[in-house]
Structure formats: C-alpha cells, structure tokens
C-alpha cells in the first residue's frame, strides 16, 4: 500500500491533483489507515497513471471519465474509445492549425516594425487595430 506522497512520487502527479481526481470521481476514495492516512494499492496507481497519460494527451475530464467507464467493460467493442480518441485528434489538429496562423501573423507583425519609437511601432498599432492583420486568427 502506498501513502498519497508515495503515490505522488511514483506517478509524478501532485498530491492536490490526486485529491482533485478523487473528488471528481476519477479515482475511488482511498482506503484509510488507523491514523486516517490515505492508502493506495496497485490498481489506484495504474488508474492514476492512466489519467495522467490521458491528460498529457489533452483529453478532458469527461472524456477520461468515459474511457474509465469503458475500461470497466472489457468485452465491449472499441468504437466508443476510438471515437473519443478521434475527437481529440481532430481538436489537436484544429489547435495546430490555429497556432500556425498565429505564428504566421506574429512573424509578419514582428518583422514589419521599422520605427525607432513606440509612437511609430507597428506591433503596437497592429495590436490596437485588428484590421491590420492579414487573416482572422
């Protein structure tokens, strides 16, 4: 059995985050020792590692909750889990495209400034006047 500190060190998840996941119902409430310390076994460590990895991939708490529910039914088809992963992939691709547009616009703005003083600064003017941007970003 692991204390919450041990679990935190072994998974790299901070103690307040572990408590939060318990409050959200992603982790079952921990067993308590006679001294009222939380105690975690291997299944909780595995679940926490699952949650951490899912969060690193950008999945929402609700998506993680769905995947945890699905994992409790190993005989079910994978289509729901595949759908969740595909939705996350679409969201990531949309973010990447938005970041590319932002990069292009920031590069353009940063290289247009020819003034020596703020009163002539293209960056300041472009930020104040969105219509100076080449695209909607």
C-alpha positions in Angstrom: 0.0 0.0 0.0 1.2 3.5 -0.8 0.6 6.7 1.0 -0.5 9.7 -1.1 3.0 11.0 -1.0 4.4 7.7 -2.3 1.7 7.6 -5.0 2.6 11.2 -6.0 6.3 10.4 -6.3 5.8 7.2 -8.2 3.3 8.7 -10.7 4.6 12.3 -10.9 1.1 13.6 -10.1 0.9 16.2 -7.4 -0.9 15.5 -4.2 -3.6 18.2 -4.7 -4.3 16.8 -8.1 -4.7 13.3 -6.7 -7.3 14.7 -4.2 -9.0 16.5 -7.0 -9.3 13.3 -9.1 -10.8 11.6 -6.1 -13.3 14.5 -5.7 -14.2 14.3 -9.4 -14.8 10.5 -9.1 -12.0 9.5 -11.4 -10.2 7.8 -8.6 -12.1 5.8 -6.0 -11.9 7.2 -2.5 -8.7 5.8 -0.9 -8.7 3.3 1.9 -7.7 4.9 5.2 -5.2 3.7 7.8 -5.9 3.7 11.5 -4.2 7.1 11.5 -6.6 8.3 8.8 -3.9 8.3 6.1 -4.9 7.6 2.6 -3.6 4.2 1.3 -3.4 3.2 -2.3 -2.9 -0.1 -3.9 -1.6 -1.1 -7.4 -5.0 -0.6 -9.2 -5.2 3.0 -8.0 -1.6 3.6 -9.1 -2.5 2.2 -12.6 -5.6 4.3 -12.8 -3.7 7.4 -11.8 -1.1 6.7 -14.4 -3.9 6.2 -17.0 -5.4 9.6 -16.0 -2.1 11.3 -16.1 -1.3 10.0 -19.6 -4.8 10.9 -20.9 -4.4 14.4 -19.5 -1.0 14.7 -21.2 -2.7 13.9 -24.5 -5.1 16.7 -23.8 -8.2 14.7 -23.0 -10.9 16.3 -21.0 -12.0 15.1 -17.6 -15.3 14.0 -19.1 -13.6 12.0 -21.9 -11.3 10.4 -19.3 -14.4 9.5 -17.2 -16.0 7.9 -20.3 -12.8 5.9 -21.0 -12.6 4.7 -17.4 -16.2 3.6 -17.6 -15.5 1.8 -20.9 -12.4 0.1 -19.4 -14.7 -1.5 -16.7 -16.4 -3.5 -19.6 -13.5 -5.2 -21.4 -15.9 -7.3 -23.5 -17.4 -4.2 -25.2 -16.3 -3.1 -28.7 -13.7 -0.4 -29.0 -15.8 2.0 -31.2 -16.5 4.4 -28.3 -12.9 4.6 -27.2 -11.9 5.1 -30.9 -14.5 7.9 -31.2 -13.1 9.7 -28.1 -9.5 9.4 -29.5 -10.6 10.6 -33.0 -12.4 13.6 -31.5 -9.2 14.5 -29.5 -7.1 14.1 -32.7 -9.5 16.5 -34.5 -9.3 19.0 -31.7 -5.5 18.8 -31.6 -5.3 19.3 -35.4 -7.5 22.4 -35.1 -5.3 23.8 -32.4 -2.2 23.2 -34.5 -3.8 25.0 -37.5 -4.7 27.9 -35.3 -1.2 28.0 -33.9 0.2 28.0 -37.4 -2.0 31.0 -38.3 -0.9 32.8 -35.1 2.8 32.1 -35.9 2.4 33.5 -39.4 0.7 36.6 -38.2 3.1 37.2 -35.3 6.0 36.7 -37.6 4.6 39.3 -40.0 3.8 41.8 -37.3 7.2 41.4 -35.6 9.1 41.9 -38.8 7.2 45.0 -40.1 8.2 47.4 -37.4 10.6 50.0 -38.8 10.1 52.7 -36.2 12.6 53.6 -33.5 10.0 54.9 -31.1 6.8 53.3 -29.7 4.7 56.0 -31.4 5.8 54.5 -34.7 5.7 50.9 -33.6 3.9 48.6 -36.0 3.4 45.9 -33.3 1.6 48.3 -31.0 -0.6 49.6 -33.9 -1.4 46.2 -35.2 -2.5 45.0 -31.7 -4.7 48.1 -31.3 -6.2 47.7 -34.8 -7.2 44.1 -35.7 -8.0 45.1 -39.3 -4.2 45.5 -39.8 -3.9 41.7 -39.6 -3.7 39.7 -42.8 -6.0 36.9 -41.6 -8.5 36.1 -38.9 -6.7 34.2 -36.2 
